[in-house]
Structure formats: structure tokens, C-alpha cells
């Protein structure tokens, strides 16, 4: 029984950390400015982090970092080096009372963008 509890605990903790970035994806650039004609459009992607269960145990920073890392990993897999961010959404669920008026708990972050290949090799 202790072993099962330990496995569940470790799995839950791992789910609460941000998505890891593939080392090659570190060089993928995010931008809010659409790339020019010198860049080749490769496709659309969506990156996300969190869900209704693990999101409430994950910090907002880890949710945002994980969504960015997921987006960069997917762009790198397509051969892209630049992501033009189209949408940024943060999901809110539940209501908590912290004694100061409370608020909603951020549970997930989703980013959508267009992938481009801009650098020549």
C-alpha cells in the first residue's frame, strides 16, 4: 500500500512541473510580429500545459513555461525556428477564498501560433 501511495505521489508531483524543452528547441524564437516574405510558413501549432486536475497544483509560471516549451518543441519538430503567436489563453476553474476576496485558480495555459523557417542554414 505504501508503494502505491508513493507512486501516485511522485506521478502527481511530476505532472505539476512544466513540460521540458528539447535542447534543440531552445533556439526557436517567439514573436508577436508576423514574419516577412523572407520566411517560409510551415504550419499551425498549439502548445499547452495543465488540466483541471494538475493545473491547480502547478504554479502559473510553470503553466506558462510549459506551454511555451510545448510550442517550441512542436515548432522544432516541424523544422521551424520562429513562432508567430496568434492566441494566448489561460483557463480558470473554481473559486477559492483566501480571506481577501478570493479569486479563480488558473489551471491551464494554451498558446497557438504559426511556425516559420526564417534562418538559412
C-alpha positions as CSV (number, residue, x, y, z in Angstrom):
1,X,0.0,0.0,0.0
2,X,2.9,2.4,0.8
3,X,4.4,1.7,-2.6
4,X,1.2,2.5,-4.4
5,X,0.8,5.8,-2.5
6,X,4.5,6.7,-3.2
7,X,4.0,6.0,-7.0
8,X,0.8,8.2,-7.0
9,X,2.5,11.0,-5.1
10,X,5.6,11.0,-7.4
11,X,3.4,10.9,-10.5
12,X,1.4,13.8,-9.3
13,X,4.5,15.9,-8.5
14,X,5.9,15.2,-11.9
15,X,2.7,16.2,-13.6
16,X,2.9,19.6,-11.7
17,X,6.2,20.6,-13.3
18,X,6.5,22.4,-16.6
19,X,6.9,20.5,-19.9
20,X,10.6,20.0,-20.6
21,X,12.1,21.7,-23.6
22,X,14.1,19.7,-26.1
23,X,17.6,21.2,-26.2
24,X,17.4,21.9,-29.9
25,X,14.2,23.9,-29.4
26,X,15.9,26.5,-27.2
27,X,16.8,28.5,-30.3
28,X,13.2,28.7,-31.5
29,X,12.1,32.4,-31.3
30,X,8.6,33.6,-30.2
31,X,7.3,36.8,-31.7
32,X,4.1,38.9,-31.8
33,X,5.2,40.3,-35.2
34,X,4.3,38.3,-38.3
35,X,7.5,37.3,-40.1
36,X,8.1,38.8,-43.6
37,X,8.3,37.2,-47.0
38,X,11.9,36.0,-46.3
39,X,10.4,33.3,-44.0
40,X,8.7,30.1,-45.1
41,X,5.4,29.3,-43.5
42,X,5.4,25.6,-42.2
43,X,2.1,25.3,-40.4
44,X,0.0,25.9,-37.3
45,X,0.7,24.6,-33.8
46,X,-0.8,24.7,-30.4
47,X,1.1,24.3,-27.1
48,X,-0.4,23.8,-23.7
49,X,0.3,22.9,-20.1
50,X,-2.1,21.9,-17.3
51,X,-5.6,20.5,-16.9
52,X,-8.5,20.5,-14.5
53,X,-6.6,18.3,-12.0
54,X,-2.9,19.1,-12.2
55,X,-3.4,22.7,-13.1
56,X,-4.5,23.7,-9.6
57,X,-1.2,22.2,-8.2
58,X,1.0,23.9,-10.8
59,X,2.3,27.4,-10.4
60,X,1.2,30.0,-13.0
61,X,4.9,30.4,-14.1
62,X,5.2,26.6,-14.7
63,X,2.0,26.6,-16.6
64,X,3.2,29.4,-18.9
65,X,6.7,28.0,-19.2
66,X,5.4,24.5,-20.0
67,X,3.0,25.9,-22.7
68,X,5.9,27.8,-24.3
69,X,8.2,24.8,-24.2
70,X,5.5,22.6,-25.7
71,X,5.0,25.2,-28.5
72,X,8.8,25.4,-29.2
73,X,9.2,21.6,-29.2
74,X,6.5,21.3,-31.8
75,X,7.9,24.1,-33.9
76,X,11.4,22.4,-33.9
77,X,9.8,19.1,-34.9
78,X,8.4,20.9,-38.0
79,X,11.8,22.3,-38.8
80,X,10.8,25.9,-37.7
81,X,12.9,28.5,-35.9
82,X,10.2,31.2,-35.4
83,X,6.7,31.2,-34.0
84,X,4.3,34.0,-34.6
85,X,2.0,33.9,-31.5
86,X,-1.7,34.1,-32.6
87,X,-3.5,33.5,-29.3
88,X,-2.8,33.1,-25.6
89,X,-5.4,31.7,-23.3
90,X,-5.3,30.9,-19.6
91,X,-8.1,28.6,-18.2
92,X,-9.7,29.4,-14.9
93,X,-11.7,27.0,-12.8
94,X,-13.1,27.0,-9.4
95,X,-13.3,29.8,-6.8
96,X,-11.2,29.9,-3.7
97,X,-11.5,32.1,-0.6
98,X,-8.1,33.4,0.6
99,X,-9.6,35.8,3.2
100,X,-9.0,38.8,0.9
101,X,-11.9,38.3,-1.5
102,X,-10.7,35.1,-3.2
103,X,-10.4,34.5,-6.9
104,X,-10.2,31.9,-9.6
105,X,-7.4,29.3,-9.9
106,X,-5.5,29.3,-13.2
107,X,-5.4,25.7,-14.3
108,X,-4.0,25.7,-17.8
109,X,-2.3,27.8,-20.5
110,X,-2.7,27.4,-24.2
111,X,-0.7,29.1,-26.9
112,X,-1.4,29.0,-30.7
113,X,0.9,30.1,-33.4
114,X,2.2,29.9,-36.9
115,X,5.6,28.2,-37.5
116,X,8.1,29.7,-39.9
117,X,11.6,28.8,-41.1
118,X,13.5,32.2,-41.3
119,X,17.2,31.4,-40.9
120,X,19.2,29.9,-43.8
121,X,21.4,27.0,-43.0
